Amino acid sequence: MNVSANISSIQTNQSFLNTTAKNIKDQSGDLAKDMTNLIVSEKVNAVNVEAIKTQDDMLGSLLDIKA
């Protein structure tokens, strides 16, 4: 997976989070399902951020080796 795919996933997940938060605010929908979705989305974002950090570290190491 590349950085742009991770960023795209984060953006898609953010839209989902916004919709879920609106459902909770408006009390339209199943609260248990919405809270579960928020927890899963939080984990998805954390994984994507870690992947970006790892890719950045790897690229930095490659540049250090090349220099």
N, C-alpha and C positions, 0 to 999 in steps of 0.2 A: 504494500500500500504506500502511496506517496503522500506528501504533505498536502497537496491540493485536494486529494480525496478525503483526508482527515478533516480539513477545513470545511469542505462541502458537507460532510457528515455532521459536523458541529452546527452548521447553519441550518440544516434540515431538522436536527434535533431541537434547535432553539425555537423554530416555528411550532414544533410539536409541544414544547414546554409552554409557549405562550398560549396555545389553544387550551391545554390542560389547566393552566392557571386561570384562564378566563372561565372555564367550566366550573372550577371550584368557587371562584368569586361569585358567579351568577347562580350557584347551587343548581346547575343544570347537568344532571348526569349522576353517575354512581361515585360517591366520594371515595370509597375503598379502592375502586379501580383507578380513579384519577391519582390518588396518593401513591399507589403502586407504580403507575406510569411515571410519576415524578421521580421516584427512587431509581427506577430503571434508567431513566434519561440522565440522571445525575451520574450513574455509573458509566454510561456510554460516553458522556462528555469527558469523564476522568480518563478513560481508556484512550480516547482520541488525543487528549492533551499529552498523555505519557508517550504515545507513539510519535507525536511531533517532537517532543523533547529528545527522544532516543534518536530519531532521524537527524535532528540538529547536532547532537553530540557525535554521531557517526560521521557526518559531513565535516564537522570541525576536526575530528581526528584524521580524516583523509587529507584535509588541507594542510594540517600540521606535518603529516608524513611527506606530502609533496614538496613542502617548503624547505 
